[in-house]
Every structure is written in structure tokens, then in C-alpha cells.
Amino acid sequence: MPDHDVSPSPLLAVRGLAFSRDETPVFGPLDFSVDANEALLVQGGNGAGKTTLLRVLAGLLRADAGVVEIEGLPARAESRARHIAYLGHLPGLKADLGALQNLEFLCGLHGRRKAQAPEAAMGIVGLGGYEDAAARTLSAGQKKRLGLARLWLSPAPLWLLDEPYANLDLDGINLVNRMVQAHLRSGGAALITTHGAYAAPPVRTRMLQLGAAA
């Protein structure tokens, strides 16, 4: 994987970030940062706000308070689009397109890293031979692997991974860990949510514990 530019500022910095739903606090205020070459493991039980936090960071939800900075500058839609790749619970695939067509479509929207091809990415995630399979025919685990292929192709240095081990067998879990390792070695960073059921990937990792929602 090509090296990402390393900034003297944290890749991501958060100060006083808070989010409420129907006037009920979900999380916050939170203060944390993520540097290049490291992973932040976000833990907490159901309702603790892990998914909501990632969606706020990705710009899909608006926070009630706080500041999000990317490489020292306020996070705006354009900078989020360049710097963030989000892998959520939903696959975000077009059901009637083939697996390879989905990757090509998403690369057209979000760009792709140099020297990386959708066909090769499918092989890396174990979907070789499924290029023409419609996304709706894939199993939950195969859809997750296709999402990982999209992540692998993304030029964004910051990965937001929401329960990336869900629906994967042991080989798939090892695949996620290898991908995170390679991404961090190239100067990238990752936020990874987990219930704590799986060990953290073997990389430089810090912890952020979210409490249960009130």
C-alpha cells in the first residue's frame, strides 16, 4: 500500500463532542485524538453510542456540541470526503449490480488508491470468482468482504470501522486484522468499534470506553 502523507497534527482530533437523541444524551462530551499509524478501539455495550459516534465523525449525523478537526483544520464535507472511509453495519451496495460493478461504481464516486484495481481487491478479500454475482445474492459475510474490498481501494487515510468483525469467520477476522496492520504501516489510522468480543488487531492501539446510554 502506498504511504499516506503524515501530518504533525493528529489525523483526527475531537474536543467536547456530544450527541443527544430526543433530548436524551447518547454520548459525550468526548475528547480524543487519533494519530497516523495508530488505531483507536471504541468499546461499549449496546446503546453506548459507538455507531452514533462513527456516524457523527463521518458527517452523517450532526453533533449537539463540540469540535472535530482533521489534520488540524475544522472537519467539513470536503475534507471528510477526502480523509474518511466509513464501513458501517449496512453494506451500502446496489443490490442488482454485480460485485465488481459495485466496486467500480464506488471507486468512481470516491476515487481509489493508485496501483490498486477492483479485480485485485476482490481476490485479496477472498471473493475471486464472484465478480459477476449480483450483490443481492451474496451472503452477509460475502457482503462484508465486498465492503472490505471497497475500503482497501479507498485513498482515505482514516478508516471508521463499525463492528468490522461481524458476520465474518476466523479467516475473515484475520483478514480485517491484516488490512488494519497494512493501513497503519502506510501512515493511515483507524477507529474500530467493538463490544469487546474480539481481540484488538495487533497494532498500536489506544482505547476509548463509552458508557451505556442513560
C-alpha positions as CSV (number, residue, x, y, z in Angstrom):
1,M,0.0,0.0,0.0
2,P,1.3,3.5,-0.8
3,D,2.4,5.7,2.1
4,H,-0.1,8.4,3.2
5,D,1.3,11.9,4.0
6,V,2.0,12.2,7.7
7,S,0.9,15.5,9.3
8,P,2.4,17.0,12.5
9,S,-1.2,17.5,13.7
10,P,-3.3,14.5,14.8
11,L,-5.1,13.0,11.8
12,L,-8.3,13.4,13.8
13,A,-8.9,15.5,16.9
14,V,-12.2,15.7,18.9
15,R,-13.0,18.2,21.7
16,G,-16.2,18.4,23.7
17,L,-18.1,16.2,21.2
18,A,-21.6,15.4,22.4
19,F,-24.8,13.9,20.8
20,S,-28.3,13.6,22.1
21,R,-31.4,11.9,20.6
22,D,-34.8,13.2,21.6
23,E,-33.1,15.3,24.3
24,T,-31.6,12.1,25.8
25,P,-27.7,12.1,25.9
26,V,-26.2,9.4,23.8
27,F,-22.5,10.2,24.4
28,G,-20.2,13.0,25.4
29,P,-18.7,15.3,25.9
30,L,-15.7,13.4,24.4
31,D,-12.1,14.5,23.9
32,F,-9.7,12.3,22.0
33,S,-7.3,12.2,19.1
34,V,-6.0,9.7,16.6
35,D,-2.6,9.9,15.1
36,A,-1.3,8.4,11.9
37,N,0.0,4.8,12.4
38,E,-2.4,4.0,15.3
39,A,-5.8,2.5,15.9
40,L,-8.4,3.7,18.5
41,L,-10.6,0.9,19.7
42,V,-14.0,2.2,20.8
43,Q,-15.7,-0.2,23.3
44,G,-19.1,-0.2,24.9
45,G,-22.3,-2.2,25.2
46,N,-25.4,-1.8,23.2
47,G,-26.7,1.7,23.4
48,A,-23.4,3.2,24.4
49,G,-23.2,5.3,21.2
50,K,-20.5,3.5,19.3
51,T,-22.3,3.5,15.9
52,T,-23.6,7.0,16.5
53,L,-20.1,8.3,17.2
54,L,-18.7,7.0,14.0
55,R,-21.7,8.4,12.1
56,V,-21.1,11.8,13.6
57,L,-17.4,11.6,12.7
58,A,-18.3,10.6,9.1
59,G,-20.6,13.6,8.8
60,L,-23.8,11.5,8.6
61,L,-25.2,12.9,11.9
62,R,-24.8,16.4,13.4
63,A,-23.4,16.7,16.9
64,D,-25.1,18.8,19.5
65,A,-21.8,20.3,20.6
66,G,-18.0,20.0,20.1
67,V,-15.3,20.3,17.5
68,V,-14.0,17.8,15.0
69,E,-10.7,18.6,13.3
70,I,-8.9,16.7,10.5
71,E,-5.2,17.4,10.3
72,G,-5.6,20.5,12.4
73,L,-8.5,22.1,10.4
74,P,-12.3,22.0,11.1
75,A,-13.9,19.0,9.5
76,R,-16.0,20.0,6.6
77,A,-17.8,17.9,4.0
78,E,-14.9,18.2,1.5
79,S,-12.2,17.2,4.0
80,R,-14.3,14.3,5.3
81,A,-14.8,13.0,1.8
82,R,-11.0,13.1,1.2
83,H,-9.9,11.7,4.5
84,I,-12.5,9.3,5.8
85,A,-13.7,5.9,4.6
86,Y,-16.6,4.5,6.6
87,L,-17.6,0.8,6.9
88,G,-20.9,0.6,8.7
89,H,-23.4,-2.1,9.5
90,L,-25.3,-1.7,6.2
91,P,-23.3,-2.8,3.1
92,G,-24.1,0.2,1.0
93,L,-24.3,-1.9,-2.1
94,K,-26.6,-1.7,-5.1
95,A,-28.4,-5.0,-5.0
96,D,-28.8,-5.6,-8.7
97,L,-25.3,-4.7,-9.7
98,G,-22.6,-7.3,-9.8
99,A,-19.9,-7.4,-7.1
100,L,-17.3,-5.9,-9.4
101,Q,-19.7,-3.4,-10.8
102,N,-20.4,-2.2,-7.3
103,L,-16.7,-1.6,-6.6
104,E,-16.2,0.2,-9.9
105,F,-19.2,2.4,-9.2
106,L,-17.9,3.2,-5.7
107,C,-14.4,3.9,-7.0
108,G,-16.0,6.3,-9.5
109,L,-17.7,8.1,-6.6
110,H,-14.9,8.2,-4.0
111,G,-11.7,7.6,-6.0
112,R,-9.2,4.8,-5.5
113,R,-5.6,4.4,-4.4
114,K,-3.0,4.3,-7.1
115,A,-1.8,0.9,-8.3
116,Q,-4.9,-0.8,-6.9
117,A,-7.6,-2.4,-9.1
118,P,-11.1,-3.6,-8.1
119,E,-10.4,-7.1,-9.6
120,A,-7.3,-7.5,-7.4
121,A,-9.1,-6.2,-4.3
122,M,-11.8,-8.9,-4.8
123,G,-9.1,-11.5,-4.8
124,I,-7.5,-10.1,-1.6
125,V,-10.7,-10.3,0.3
126,G,-11.5,-13.9,-0.9
127,L,-14.2,-13.0,-3.5
128,G,-12.3,-14.1,-6.6
129,G,-14.8,-15.8,-8.9
130,Y,-17.8,-13.7,-7.6
131,E,-17.1,-10.7,-9.8
132,D,-20.4,-11.1,-11.8
133,A,-22.5,-12.2,-8.8
134,A,-25.3,-9.7,-8.1
135,A,-24.8,-8.2,-4.7
136,R,-28.3,-9.3,-3.5
137,T,-27.2,-13.0,-4.0
138,L,-24.2,-12.7,-1.6
139,S,-24.3,-13.9,1.9
140,A,-23.9,-11.5,4.8
141,G,-20.2,-12.5,5.2
142,Q,-19.6,-12.0,1.5
143,K,-21.2,-8.6,1.5
144,K,-18.9,-7.6,4.4
145,R,-15.9,-8.8,2.4
146,L,-17.1,-6.7,-0.5
147,G,-17.3,-3.7,1.8
148,L,-13.7,-4.5,2.9
149,A,-12.6,-4.6,-0.7
150,R,-14.1,-1.1,-1.1
151,L,-12.2,0.0,2.0
152,W,-9.0,-1.4,0.6
153,L,-9.4,0.6,-2.6
154,S,-10.2,3.9,-0.8
155,P,-7.5,6.6,-0.8
156,A,-8.7,7.9,2.5
157,P,-6.2,7.7,5.4
158,L,-8.8,7.5,8.2
159,W,-10.9,4.3,8.4
160,L,-14.0,4.3,10.6
161,L,-14.9,0.6,11.1
162,D,-18.2,-0.2,12.8
163,E,-18.0,-3.8,14.2
164,P,-15.9,-4.9,11.3
165,Y,-15.6,-8.5,12.6
166,A,-19.4,-9.1,12.5
167,N,-20.6,-11.8,10.0
168,L,-17.0,-13.0,9.4
169,D,-15.5,-16.3,10.1
170,L,-12.0,-16.7,11.6
171,D,-10.3,-16.2,8.3
172,G,-12.3,-13.0,7.8
173,I,-11.3,-11.8,11.2
174,N,-7.7,-12.4,10.3
175,L,-8.3,-10.6,7.0
176,V,-9.5,-7.5,8.9
177,N,-6.5,-7.5,11.2
178,R,-4.1,-7.8,8.2
179,M,-5.8,-5.0,6.4
180,V,-5.6,-2.7,9.5
181,Q,-2.0,-3.6,10.0
182,A,-1.1,-2.7,6.4
183,H,-3.1,0.5,6.5
184,L,-1.4,1.7,9.7
185,R,2.0,0.8,8.3
186,S,1.3,3.0,5.3
187,G,0.6,6.0,7.6
188,G,-3.2,5.6,8.0
189,A,-5.3,5.4,11.1
190,A,-8.5,3.5,12.2
191,L,-11.3,3.9,14.7
192,I,-12.8,0.4,15.4
193,T,-15.9,-0.2,17.4
194,T,-16.4,-3.4,19.2
195,H,-18.4,-5.0,22.0
196,G,-15.2,-6.5,23.3
197,A,-15.9,-9.9,21.9
198,Y,-12.8,-9.9,19.7
199,A,-9.2,-9.1,20.5
200,A,-7.9,-5.8,19.1
201,P,-5.8,-6.0,15.9
202,P,-2.1,-6.5,16.7
203,V,-1.2,-2.8,16.0
204,R,-0.5,0.3,18.1
205,T,-3.9,0.7,19.8
206,R,-5.5,3.0,22.3
207,M,-8.9,2.6,24.0
208,L,-12.0,4.8,24.2
209,Q,-14.7,3.4,26.5
210,L,-18.2,4.6,26.0
211,G,-20.7,4.2,28.9
212,A,-24.2,2.9,28.5
213,A,-26.8,5.4,27.3
214,A,-29.0,6.8,30.0
